[in-house]
Amino acid sequence: MTIMRSAVIVTVLASLGACTAVERFTNRSEYFRVGLPYRAFLDTGETRRDFTVTARAEGASLEEARESIRYPATRHCIEETGFSTVEWVLDPTTGDWAVTRAENGDLIASGVCLGR
């Protein structure tokens, strides 16, 4: 009976470890659309409070893609801190979000979750 219990415990622990690994992977680069005009992917930084959102928005302006970028950031911050407050990296010349455009036209913005 002891060998069977040990086997069950090892199986349960292995399953939990696999779930944690899958959760970490899916949180690293999440895809969001949810009725928004552009697909967006969120990648966490070293602290998991800092992040980068990439919106597949070739040819779109920041104004056109803003909600597609904001949604995954807000969701990520609520999951990480319990608060929806995001401090975006700002462009010093405009005072608006600092957004870069990748070679393929994607818009990229970065921020940090505030709270707790």
ROSE-4610 file (N, C-alpha, C; in Angstrom, 1 decimal, always signed):
// ROSE-4610
residu = [M/M/M/T/T/T/I/I/I/M/M/M/R/R/R/S/S/S/A/A/A/V/V/V/I/I/I/V/V/V/T/T/T/V/V/V/L/L/L/A/A/A/S/S/S/L/L/L/G/G/G/A/A/A/C/C/C/T/T/T/A/A/A/V/V/V/E/E/E/R/R/R/F/F/F/T/T/T/N/N/N/R/R/R/S/S/S/E/E/E/Y/Y/Y/F/F/F/R/R/R/V/V/V/G/G/G/L/L/L/P/P/P/Y/Y/Y/R/R/R/A/A/A/F/F/F/L/L/L/D/D/D/T/T/T/G/G/G/E/E/E/T/T/T/R/R/R/R/R/R/D/D/D/F/F/F/T/T/T/V/V/V/T/T/T/A/A/A/R/R/R/A/A/A/E/E/E/G/G/G/A/A/A/S/S/S/L/L/L/E/E/E/E/E/E/A/A/A/R/R/R/E/E/E/S/S/S/I/I/I/R/R/R/Y/Y/Y/P/P/P/A/A/A/T/T/T/R/R/R/H/H/H/C/C/C/I/I/I/E/E/E/E/E/E/T/T/T/G/G/G/F/F/F/S/S/S/T/T/T/V/V/V/E/E/E/W/W/W/V/V/V/L/L/L/D/D/D/P/P/P/T/T/T/T/T/T/G/G/G/D/D/D/W/W/W/A/A/A/V/V/V/T/T/T/R/R/R/A/A/A/E/E/E/N/N/N/G/G/G/D/D/D/L/L/L/I/I/I/A/A/A/S/S/S/G/G/G/V/V/V/C/C/C/L/L/L/G/G/G/R/R/R]
num = [1/1/1/2/2/2/3/3/3/4/4/4/5/5/5/6/6/6/7/7/7/8/8/8/9/9/9/10/10/10/11/11/11/12/12/12/13/13/13/14/14/14/15/15/15/16/16/16/17/17/17/18/18/18/19/19/19/20/20/20/21/21/21/22/22/22/23/23/23/24/24/24/25/25/25/26/26/26/27/27/27/28/28/28/29/29/29/30/30/30/31/31/31/32/32/32/33/33/33/34/34/34/35/35/35/36/36/36/37/37/37/38/38/38/39/39/39/40/40/40/41/41/41/42/42/42/43/43/43/44/44/44/45/45/45/46/46/46/47/47/47/48/48/48/49/49/49/50/50/50/51/51/51/52/52/52/53/53/53/54/54/54/55/55/55/56/56/56/57/57/57/58/58/58/59/59/59/60/60/60/61/61/61/62/62/62/63/63/63/64/64/64/65/65/65/66/66/66/67/67/67/68/68/68/69/69/69/70/70/70/71/71/71/72/72/72/73/73/73/74/74/74/75/75/75/76/76/76/77/77/77/78/78/78/79/79/79/80/80/80/81/81/81/82/82/82/83/83/83/84/84/84/85/85/85/86/86/86/87/87/87/88/88/88/89/89/89/90/90/90/91/91/91/92/92/92/93/93/93/94/94/94/95/95/95/96/96/96/97/97/97/98/98/98/99/99/99/100/100/100/101/101/101/102/102/102/103/103/103/104/104/104/105/105/105/106/106/106/107/107/107/108/108/108/109/109/109/110/110/110/111/111/111/112/112/112/113/113/113/114/114/114/115/115/115/116/116/116]
x = [+0.8/+0.0/+0.9/+2.0/+2.9/+3.4/+3.7/+4.2/+3.1/+1.9/+0.8/+0.6/+0.6/+0.5/+1.6/+2.8/+3.9/+3.7/+3.2/+3.0/+1.9/+0.9/-0.2/+0.3/+1.1/+1.7/+2.6/+3.4/+4.3/+3.5/+2.5/+1.6/+0.9/+0.4/-0.2/+0.7/+1.9/+2.9/+3.4/+3.6/+4.0/+2.9/+1.6/+0.5/+0.5/+0.7/+0.7/+1.8/+3.0/+4.1/+3.9/+3.3/+3.0/+2.0/+1.0/+0.0/+0.7/+1.6/+2.3/+3.1/+3.8/+4.6/+3.7/+2.6/+1.7/+1.1/+0.8/+0.3/+1.3/+2.6/+3.6/+3.8/+3.8/+3.9/+2.8/+1.6/+0.5/+0.4/+0.9/+1.0/+2.1/+3.1/+4.2/+3.8/+3.1/+2.7/+1.3/+0.4/-1.0/-1.6/-2.5/-3.2/-4.5/-4.8/-6.1/-6.8/-8.1/-8.8/-10.1/-10.9/-12.1/-12.9/-13.2/-14.1/-13.3/-12.0/-11.3/-10.8/-10.4/-10.1/-8.8/-7.8/-6.6/-6.2/-5.5/-4.9/-3.8/-3.6/-2.5/-1.9/-0.6/+0.1/+0.8/+0.8/+1.4/+2.6/+3.7/+4.9/+5.3/+5.5/+5.9/+7.4/+7.8/+9.2/+9.8/+10.9/+11.6/+10.8/+10.0/+9.3/+7.9/+7.4/+6.0/+5.0/+5.5/+4.7/+5.0/+6.2/+6.5/+6.2/+5.7/+5.3/+5.4/+5.3/+5.2/+4.0/+3.2/+2.1/+2.4/+2.2/+2.4/+1.0/+0.6/-0.7/-0.4/-1.0/-0.9/-1.8/-1.2/-2.0/-1.3/-0.9/-0.1/-0.9/-0.2/-0.8/-1.7/-2.0/-3.0/-2.2/-2.9/-2.3/-2.5/-1.8/-2.0/-3.5/-4.1/-5.5/-6.4/-6.1/-6.9/-6.7/-5.4/-5.1/-5.1/-5.3/-5.2/-5.9/-7.2/-8.0/-7.5/-7.0/-6.5/-5.2/-4.4/-3.2/-3.6/-4.6/-5.0/-5.6/-6.4/-7.1/-6.2/-5.2/-4.4/-3.6/-3.2/-2.4/-3.2/-4.5/-5.4/-5.7/-6.0/-6.2/-5.0/-3.8/-2.6/-2.4/-2.6/-2.4/-3.4/-4.6/-5.6/-5.2/-4.7/-4.3/-3.1/-2.1/-0.9/-1.0/-1.7/-1.7/-3.1/-4.2/-5.5/-6.0/-5.2/-5.5/-5.4/-6.1/-6.1/-5.2/-4.5/-3.7/-2.4/-2.3/-1.1/-0.3/+0.9/+1.8/+2.5/+2.1/+2.6/+3.9/+4.9/+6.1/+5.6/+6.0/+5.5/+6.6/+6.1/+7.0/+7.2/+8.4/+8.6/+8.2/+8.1/+7.8/+6.3/+5.5/+4.1/+3.3/+3.9/+3.2/+2.3/+2.2/+1.3/+2.2/+1.5/+2.3/+3.4/+4.6/+5.7/+5.4/+5.2/+4.9/+5.9/+6.4/+7.4/+6.6/+7.1/+6.5/+7.6/+7.2/+8.1/+8.2/+9.2/+9.4/+8.1/+7.4/+6.2/+4.9/+5.1/+4.0/+3.3/+3.6/+3.0/+3.4/+2.4/+2.6/+3.1/+4.1/+4.6/+4.6/+4.0/+3.9/+4.3/+4.9/+5.3/+4.7/+4.6/+4.1/+4.5/+4.0/+4.2/+2.9/+2.6/+1.4/+1.7/+0.8/+0.9/-0.1/+0.2/-0.6/+0.2/-0.4/+0.2/+1.7]
y = [-1.2/+0.0/+1.3/+1.2/+2.4/+2.8/+1.8/+2.0/+2.7/+2.2/+2.8/+4.3/+4.6/+5.9/+6.8/+6.3/+7.1/+7.4/+6.4/+6.6/+7.6/+7.6/+8.6/+10.0/+10.1/+11.4/+12.0/+11.1/+11.5/+12.0/+11.3/+11.6/+13.0/+13.2/+14.4/+15.6/+15.4/+16.5/+16.8/+15.8/+16.0/+16.7/+16.4/+17.1/+18.6/+18.8/+20.2/+21.0/+20.4/+21.0/+21.3/+20.4/+20.7/+21.8/+21.9/+22.9/+24.3/+24.3/+25.6/+26.0/+25.1/+25.4/+25.9/+25.2/+25.7/+27.1/+27.3/+28.6/+29.7/+29.4/+30.4/+30.7/+29.7/+29.9/+30.7/+30.4/+31.1/+32.5/+32.8/+34.2/+35.0/+34.3/+35.1/+35.8/+35.2/+35.8/+35.5/+36.3/+36.1/+36.8/+36.2/+36.7/+37.3/+38.5/+39.1/+39.6/+39.4/+40.1/+40.6/+39.7/+40.0/+41.2/+41.1/+42.1/+43.4/+43.5/+44.7/+44.6/+45.8/+45.8/+45.1/+45.0/+44.4/+43.3/+42.3/+41.3/+41.9/+41.5/+42.0/+40.9/+41.0/+40.0/+40.7/+40.2/+40.8/+39.9/+40.5/+39.8/+40.5/+39.6/+40.2/+40.4/+41.3/+41.6/+40.8/+41.3/+40.5/+40.5/+41.5/+41.5/+41.1/+40.8/+40.5/+41.7/+42.8/+44.0/+44.8/+44.7/+45.4/+44.5/+45.1/+44.3/+45.2/+44.4/+45.0/+44.4/+45.3/+44.8/+45.1/+44.1/+44.3/+44.1/+45.1/+45.0/+44.8/+43.8/+43.5/+44.5/+45.7/+46.8/+47.6/+46.8/+47.4/+48.6/+49.8/+51.0/+51.7/+51.2/+51.9/+52.9/+53.9/+54.9/+54.4/+55.1/+54.7/+54.9/+56.0/+56.2/+55.0/+54.5/+53.4/+52.1/+51.9/+50.6/+50.8/+51.9/+52.2/+51.1/+50.9/+50.0/+48.5/+48.2/+46.8/+46.6/+47.7/+47.7/+47.8/+48.6/+48.8/+47.6/+46.9/+45.8/+44.7/+44.1/+43.1/+43.7/+44.9/+45.5/+45.6/+46.1/+46.2/+44.8/+43.9/+42.5/+41.9/+42.1/+41.6/+42.2/+43.5/+44.2/+43.8/+43.6/+43.1/+41.7/+40.8/+39.5/+39.5/+40.4/+40.4/+41.2/+42.3/+43.1/+43.3/+43.0/+43.3/+44.7/+45.4/+46.8/+47.0/+47.9/+48.0/+49.2/+49.8/+51.0/+50.6/+51.3/+51.1/+52.4/+52.3/+53.5/+53.2/+53.9/+53.7/+54.4/+53.9/+54.6/+55.7/+56.9/+58.1/+58.7/+59.2/+59.9/+61.3/+61.8/+63.1/+64.2/+64.0/+65.1/+65.3/+64.2/+64.4/+64.2/+63.5/+63.3/+62.1/+61.5/+60.3/+59.1/+57.9/+56.7/+56.6/+56.1/+55.9/+54.7/+54.8/+53.6/+53.5/+52.3/+52.1/+51.2/+51.3/+50.5/+49.5/+48.2/+47.1/+47.2/+46.5/+46.5/+46.0/+45.0/+44.5/+45.4/+46.5/+47.4/+47.3/+46.3/+46.2/+47.4/+47.7/+48.8/+48.1/+48.7/+48.2/+49.3/+49.0/+49.9/+49.2/+49.9/+49.3/+50.0/+49.3/+49.9/+49.1/+49.6/+48.9/+48.9/+47.8/+47.7/+48.4/+49.3/+49.9/+49.3/+49.5/+48.9/+47.9/+47.5/+46.6/+46.6]
z = [+0.0/+0.0/+0.0/+0.6/+0.7/-0.7/-1.5/-2.8/-3.7/-3.5/-4.3/-3.8/-2.6/-2.1/-2.7/-2.6/-3.2/-4.7/-5.4/-6.8/-7.1/-6.2/-6.4/-6.0/-5.0/-4.6/-5.7/-6.3/-7.3/-8.5/-8.9/-10.0/-9.8/-8.6/-8.3/-8.4/-7.8/-7.8/-9.2/-10.0/-11.4/-12.2/-11.9/-12.6/-12.2/-10.9/-10.5/-11.1/-11.2/-11.8/-13.2/-13.9/-15.4/-15.5/-14.6/-14.7/-14.5/-13.5/-13.3/-14.5/-15.1/-16.3/-17.4/-17.6/-18.7/-18.4/-17.1/-16.7/-17.0/-16.6/-16.8/-18.3/-19.1/-20.6/-21.2/-20.8/-21.4/-20.9/-19.7/-19.2/-19.8/-20.3/-20.9/-22.2/-23.0/-24.2/-24.5/-24.1/-24.2/-25.5/-26.1/-27.3/-26.8/-27.2/-26.9/-28.2/-28.3/-29.3/-28.7/-28.2/-27.4/-28.0/-29.3/-29.9/-30.2/-30.0/-30.3/-31.7/-32.3/-33.7/-34.1/-33.1/-33.5/-32.4/-32.9/-32.0/-31.2/-30.0/-29.2/-28.4/-28.1/-27.4/-26.2/-25.0/-23.9/-23.5/-23.3/-22.8/-21.5/-20.4/-19.2/-19.1/-18.3/-18.1/-16.9/-16.4/-15.3/-14.0/-13.7/-12.5/-12.6/-13.8/-14.1/-13.9/-13.3/-13.2/-14.5/-15.0/-16.3/-17.4/-18.5/-19.7/-20.9/-22.0/-23.4/-24.1/-24.7/-25.5/-27.0/-27.8/-29.3/-29.9/-30.7/-31.4/-32.9/-33.4/-34.9/-35.6/-35.8/-36.3/-37.4/-38.4/-39.5/-40.1/-40.1/-40.7/-39.8/-38.6/-37.7/-36.9/-36.4/-35.5/-34.1/-33.2/-31.8/-31.4/-31.8/-31.5/-31.9/-33.1/-33.6/-32.9/-32.4/-31.7/-30.2/-29.6/-28.2/-27.3/-27.6/-26.8/-26.9/-28.1/-28.3/-27.5/-27.2/-26.4/-24.9/-24.6/-23.2/-22.6/-23.3/-22.7/-22.1/-22.8/-22.2/-21.0/-21.1/-20.0/-18.8/-18.9/-17.7/-17.1/-18.0/-17.5/-16.8/-17.4/-16.8/-15.4/-15.3/-14.0/-12.9/-13.3/-12.4/-11.9/-12.8/-12.4/-11.5/-11.7/-11.0/-9.7/-9.6/-8.5/-7.8/-8.6/-8.1/-8.4/-9.1/-9.5/-11.0/-11.6/-13.0/-13.4/-12.5/-12.8/-13.6/-14.7/-15.5/-15.7/-15.5/-15.8/-17.1/-18.1/-19.5/-19.6/-20.4/-20.7/-21.7/-21.4/-22.2/-23.1/-24.2/-25.1/-24.6/-24.3/-23.7/-24.6/-25.9/-26.7/-26.8/-26.7/-26.9/-25.6/-24.6/-23.3/-23.4/-24.6/-24.8/-24.7/-24.9/-24.8/-25.8/-25.3/-26.2/-27.0/-28.3/-29.1/-30.2/-30.4/-31.5/-32.5/-33.7/-34.8/-35.3/-35.2/-35.7/-37.2/-37.7/-39.2/-39.9/-39.3/-39.9/-39.7/-39.0/-38.8/-37.5/-36.7/-35.3/-34.5/-33.6/-32.6/-31.3/-30.6/-29.4/-28.3/-27.2/-26.1/-24.8/-23.9/-22.6/-21.4/-20.3/-19.1/-17.9/-16.7/-15.4/-14.7/-14.0/-13.2/-11.9/-11.4/-10.1/-9.1/-7.9/-6.8/-6.0/-4.9/-3.9/-4.0]
